[in-house]
Amino acid sequence: MKNEEKYKKAIEELKNNSSLTIKDMSVKYNFDRSCFSKYMKKIGFDYKSPKRSNEKEELYKSLSKLYIEGESINGISKTHGISAKSFSKYLIEKGLKERQLPVSVQEDESFFDVIDTEEKAYWLGFIYADGCVRKTGSSYKIQIELSIVDENHLLKLKKAINSSAVLKYRRNNVILGIYKKHMYETLCLYGCVPNKTIHGSIDVEIRQDLKRHFIRGFFDGDGYLERRSLKKHRASMVLASKEMIDWLMKELSNFSPRIEDCNSFSRIHIDRKENFYNFIDYLYEDSNVYLDRKYYTYMYRKHARLDSTL
């Protein structure tokens, strides 16, 4: 074996000095740590790493409470600047089994069973637009991924469905995962199905007084409200499902919407001045749940219009 003599010397040092680590030996003797570990295992050398310092032990003990309450190992390691691998090892040593799936507990699975409030209608519309509904094997998943600037919106959804799920972070995005079979099946029954962008339909009865909240949820997820130019009056939504386009065109007929075909998808535009302002009032006026960023654009446009009439 190429490095056997080095391995033997390193093992002798580890035996005589309990404060040394495999990393120390790999640096000193210039060999690969994983190969050295396999060699020790092969010859039956039971290596025990140096005990963690009391300071680190106390830190891990404190952080393990966050893990028990639902925080992910990766999330804790990033937030507190610790090694995810080392912390995971600590949890296993203490008898805590590392999770195999993202944690998502205590959701109100029946939240969408009856659409009888503004909040339910809104979040249903938002999931239709920005949610991912998927079944993989025996796993049922509803996932919403937004830009990090809209993180607070997912916190609102968590509160609405009574969820203690931990938000996940990927680059500049934030993700909420809901792993509940009943909620998944309810959404599918309503037409919010896997690949809903193309095959989605609205097969749920929504009370007339709640439809604007559903549409606001959809608009907050897949809509655009012109902000940069006060001379432009355009609100748009992007869709691909013909059934959903037809439903929205019917519900928004009072605002004279028009369709722009764009190969694999379509845009619904409301862009005449009076129709534009009537539509955004319809969506946001006296509403209680909304995407903050788009609501602020609504208020900006509304106040700008008022200022122009003075």
C-alpha positions as CSV (number, residue, x, y, z in Angstrom):
1,M,0.0,0.0,0.0
2,K,1.4,3.4,-1.1
3,N,1.0,5.3,2.2
4,E,1.0,2.5,4.6
5,E,4.2,3.6,6.5
6,K,2.7,7.1,6.8
7,Y,-0.6,5.6,8.1
8,K,1.2,3.6,10.7
9,K,3.2,6.6,12.0
10,A,0.0,8.7,12.1
11,I,-1.8,6.0,14.1
12,E,1.0,5.9,16.6
13,E,0.7,9.6,17.1
14,L,-3.1,9.4,17.5
15,K,-2.7,6.7,20.1
16,N,-0.2,8.8,22.1
17,N,-2.0,12.2,21.8
18,S,-5.8,12.3,22.2
19,S,-6.0,15.9,21.1
20,L,-4.8,15.2,17.6
21,T,-7.3,14.7,14.7
22,I,-7.3,12.9,11.4
23,K,-7.1,16.3,9.7
24,D,-3.9,17.0,11.6
25,M,-2.3,13.8,10.4
26,S,-3.4,14.2,6.8
27,V,-1.7,17.7,6.7
28,K,1.4,16.5,8.5
29,Y,1.9,13.4,6.3
30,N,0.3,14.6,3.2
31,F,-2.3,11.9,2.6
32,D,-6.0,11.7,1.8
33,R,-8.2,11.7,5.0
34,S,-10.9,9.3,3.6
35,C,-8.2,6.8,2.5
36,F,-6.7,7.0,6.0
37,S,-10.1,6.4,7.6
38,K,-10.7,3.4,5.5
39,Y,-7.2,2.0,6.5
40,M,-8.0,2.5,10.2
41,K,-11.3,0.7,9.8
42,K,-9.6,-2.1,7.8
43,I,-7.0,-2.8,10.6
44,G,-9.6,-2.4,13.3
45,F,-8.2,0.8,14.9
46,D,-11.0,2.4,16.9
47,Y,-10.4,6.2,16.4
48,K,-12.2,8.6,18.7
49,S,-12.1,12.2,17.8
50,P,-11.2,14.8,20.4
51,K,-14.0,15.8,22.6
52,R,-15.8,19.0,21.7
53,S,-15.0,21.9,23.7
54,N,-17.5,22.8,26.5
55,E,-18.3,26.0,24.6
56,K,-19.2,24.1,21.4
57,E,-21.1,21.5,23.4
58,E,-23.2,24.1,25.0
59,L,-23.8,25.8,21.6
60,Y,-24.9,22.5,20.0
61,K,-27.1,21.8,23.0
62,S,-28.9,25.1,22.6
63,L,-29.2,24.8,18.8
64,S,-30.6,21.2,19.1
65,K,-33.8,22.8,20.6
66,L,-34.3,24.7,17.4
67,Y,-33.9,21.5,15.5
68,I,-36.5,19.8,17.7
69,E,-38.9,22.7,17.1
70,G,-38.6,22.3,13.4
71,E,-35.6,24.2,12.1
72,S,-33.5,22.3,9.5
73,I,-29.9,21.3,10.0
74,N,-28.8,23.4,7.0
75,G,-30.8,26.4,8.1
76,I,-29.3,26.3,11.6
77,S,-25.8,25.8,10.3
78,K,-26.1,28.8,7.9
79,T,-27.7,31.1,10.5
80,H,-25.2,30.3,13.3
81,G,-22.0,29.6,11.3
82,I,-21.5,26.0,12.3
83,S,-20.7,22.8,10.4
84,A,-23.9,21.0,9.3
85,K,-22.0,17.7,9.3
86,S,-20.6,18.2,12.8
87,F,-24.0,19.3,14.1
88,S,-25.7,16.4,12.4
89,K,-23.2,14.0,14.1
90,Y,-24.0,15.6,17.5
91,L,-27.7,15.1,17.0
92,I,-27.2,11.4,16.2
93,E,-25.0,11.0,19.2
94,K,-27.8,12.4,21.4
95,G,-30.3,10.0,20.0
96,L,-32.1,12.4,17.5
97,K,-32.7,10.9,14.1
98,E,-31.8,13.2,11.3
99,R,-34.9,14.0,9.1
100,Q,-35.1,12.5,5.7
101,L,-37.8,15.0,4.4
102,P,-38.3,18.7,5.0
103,V,-40.3,19.3,8.1
104,S,-43.9,20.5,7.7
105,V,-46.2,19.8,10.7
106,Q,-49.6,20.8,12.1
107,E,-51.0,22.4,9.0
108,D,-54.8,22.8,9.0
109,E,-55.4,20.2,6.3
110,S,-59.0,21.1,5.9
111,F,-58.2,24.8,5.3
112,F,-59.5,24.7,1.7
113,D,-62.4,22.2,2.3
114,V,-64.9,25.1,2.3
115,I,-64.1,28.4,0.6
116,D,-66.1,30.7,2.8
117,T,-63.7,33.5,3.8
118,E,-61.6,36.2,2.1
119,E,-58.4,34.5,3.4
120,K,-59.3,31.1,2.0
121,A,-60.3,32.4,-1.4
122,Y,-57.2,34.5,-1.7
123,W,-54.7,31.8,-0.8
124,L,-56.5,29.3,-3.1
125,G,-56.0,31.8,-6.0
126,F,-52.4,32.4,-5.0
127,I,-51.6,28.7,-5.0
128,Y,-53.3,28.3,-8.4
129,A,-50.9,30.9,-9.7
130,D,-47.6,30.3,-7.8
131,G,-47.9,26.9,-6.2
132,C,-46.5,23.6,-7.3
133,V,-48.7,20.6,-6.6
134,R,-46.9,17.3,-7.0
135,K,-47.1,13.6,-5.9
136,T,-44.0,11.5,-5.8
137,G,-44.5,7.9,-4.7
138,S,-46.3,8.2,-1.3
139,S,-45.3,11.9,-0.8
140,Y,-47.9,14.6,-1.4
141,K,-46.4,18.1,-1.8
142,I,-47.6,21.6,-2.2
143,Q,-44.7,24.0,-2.6
144,I,-44.6,27.8,-3.1
145,E,-41.3,29.4,-4.0
146,L,-41.0,33.2,-4.1
147,S,-38.3,35.8,-4.3
148,I,-36.7,36.6,-1.0
149,V,-38.2,40.1,-1.1
150,D,-41.6,38.4,-0.7
151,E,-40.6,36.3,2.3
152,N,-43.2,37.9,4.5
153,H,-45.9,36.7,2.2
154,L,-45.1,33.1,3.0
155,L,-45.1,33.9,6.7
156,K,-48.7,35.1,6.2
157,L,-49.6,31.8,4.5
158,K,-48.0,29.8,7.3
159,K,-50.1,31.7,9.8
160,A,-53.3,31.2,7.8
161,I,-52.9,27.4,7.7
162,N,-51.5,27.2,11.2
163,S,-48.1,25.8,10.0
164,S,-44.9,25.4,11.9
165,A,-43.0,24.5,8.7
166,V,-39.6,26.0,8.3
167,L,-39.0,28.2,5.3
168,K,-36.1,26.9,3.0
169,Y,-33.8,29.2,1.2
170,R,-32.2,28.7,-2.3
171,R,-30.1,31.5,-3.7
172,N,-32.4,34.5,-3.8
173,N,-35.6,32.6,-3.3
174,V,-37.6,31.4,-0.2
175,I,-39.6,28.2,-0.2
176,L,-42.6,26.9,1.8
177,G,-43.3,23.1,1.6
178,I,-46.6,21.6,2.7
179,Y,-46.7,17.8,2.9
180,K,-50.4,17.0,3.5
181,K,-52.3,14.4,1.5
182,H,-55.8,15.7,2.3
183,M,-54.9,19.3,1.3
184,Y,-53.2,18.0,-1.9
185,E,-56.3,15.9,-2.8
186,T,-58.6,18.9,-2.1
187,L,-56.7,21.2,-4.4
188,C,-56.6,18.5,-7.2
189,L,-60.4,18.1,-6.8
190,Y,-60.8,21.8,-7.5
191,G,-58.7,21.6,-10.6
192,C,-55.4,22.8,-9.1
193,V,-53.6,19.8,-10.4
194,P,-49.9,18.8,-11.2
195,N,-48.9,20.7,-14.3
196,K,-51.8,23.1,-13.6
197,T,-50.1,25.7,-15.8
198,I,-51.4,23.8,-18.8
199,H,-54.0,21.5,-17.4
200,G,-55.5,23.5,-14.6
201,S,-59.2,24.4,-14.3
202,I,-61.4,26.1,-11.7
203,D,-63.8,23.4,-10.7
204,V,-64.7,24.8,-7.3
205,E,-67.8,27.0,-6.5
206,I,-66.6,30.3,-5.2
207,R,-69.2,32.7,-3.8
208,Q,-69.7,35.8,-5.8
209,D,-68.6,38.1,-3.0
210,L,-65.3,36.1,-2.7
211,K,-64.4,35.9,-6.3
212,R,-62.4,39.1,-6.3
213,H,-60.3,37.8,-3.4
214,F,-59.5,34.6,-5.4
215,I,-58.6,36.7,-8.5
216,R,-56.4,39.0,-6.3
217,G,-54.6,35.9,-5.1
218,F,-54.1,34.7,-8.6
219,F,-53.0,38.2,-9.8
220,D,-50.5,38.6,-6.9
221,G,-49.0,35.3,-8.0
222,D,-49.0,35.6,-11.8
223,G,-49.9,39.2,-12.5
224,Y,-48.2,42.5,-13.3
225,L,-49.2,46.0,-12.4
226,E,-47.5,48.8,-14.3
227,R,-45.6,51.1,-12.0
228,R,-42.7,52.7,-13.9
229,S,-44.7,54.9,-16.2
230,L,-47.8,56.7,-14.9
231,K,-48.8,57.3,-18.5
232,K,-49.3,53.5,-19.0
233,H,-52.4,51.9,-17.6
234,R,-51.9,48.1,-17.8
235,A,-52.6,45.2,-15.5
236,S,-51.7,41.8,-16.9
237,M,-51.8,38.1,-16.0
238,V,-49.9,35.2,-17.6
239,L,-51.7,31.9,-18.2
240,A,-51.5,28.8,-20.4
241,S,-54.6,26.8,-19.4
242,K,-57.5,27.5,-21.8
243,E,-60.1,26.7,-19.2
244,M,-58.7,29.2,-16.7
245,I,-58.3,31.8,-19.4
246,D,-62.0,31.4,-20.3
247,W,-63.1,31.6,-16.6
248,L,-61.1,34.7,-15.9
249,M,-62.2,36.4,-19.1
250,K,-65.8,35.8,-18.1
251,E,-65.3,37.0,-14.5
252,L,-63.5,40.2,-15.7
253,S,-65.7,41.1,-18.6
254,N,-66.8,44.3,-16.9
255,F,-63.2,45.6,-17.3
256,S,-63.0,44.8,-21.1
257,P,-60.0,42.4,-20.9
258,R,-58.1,41.4,-24.0
259,I,-56.0,38.4,-24.8
260,E,-52.5,38.4,-26.2
261,D,-51.4,35.0,-27.6
262,C,-47.7,34.3,-27.1
263,N,-47.1,30.8,-28.5
264,S,-47.3,28.4,-25.5
265,F,-49.0,30.9,-23.2
266,S,-51.3,33.9,-23.2
267,R,-51.6,37.2,-21.4
268,I,-54.8,38.8,-20.3
269,H,-54.5,42.6,-20.4
270,I,-56.6,45.3,-18.9
271,D,-55.2,48.5,-20.2
272,R,-57.7,51.3,-20.8
273,K,-57.3,54.0,-18.2
274,E,-60.7,53.8,-16.6
275,N,-60.9,50.0,-16.8
276,F,-57.4,49.8,-15.3
277,Y,-58.2,51.9,-12.2
278,N,-61.6,50.2,-11.8
279,F,-59.8,46.8,-11.9
280,I,-57.1,47.6,-9.4
281,D,-59.7,49.1,-7.0
282,Y,-61.8,45.9,-7.5
283,L,-58.7,43.8,-6.5
284,Y,-57.2,45.8,-3.6
285,E,-59.7,48.3,-2.2
286,D,-60.8,47.3,1.4
287,S,-58.8,44.0,1.1
288,N,-57.2,42.4,4.1
289,V,-54.7,39.9,2.6
290,Y,-52.5,40.7,-0.4
291,L,-48.9,40.7,-1.6
292,D,-47.4,43.8,0.1
293,R,-45.3,44.7,-2.9
294,K,-48.2,44.8,-5.3
295,Y,-50.5,46.5,-2.8
296,Y,-47.9,49.3,-2.5
297,T,-47.9,49.7,-6.3
298,Y,-51.7,49.9,-6.2
299,M,-51.5,52.7,-3.6
300,Y,-48.8,54.5,-5.5
301,R,-50.9,54.5,-8.7
302,K,-54.0,55.5,-6.9
303,H,-52.4,58.4,-5.1
304,A,-50.6,59.5,-8.3
305,R,-53.9,59.6,-10.1
306,L,-55.4,61.7,-7.3
307,D,-52.5,64.1,-7.3
308,S,-52.8,64.6,-11.1
309,T,-56.4,65.8,-10.6
310,L,-55.6,68.5,-8.1
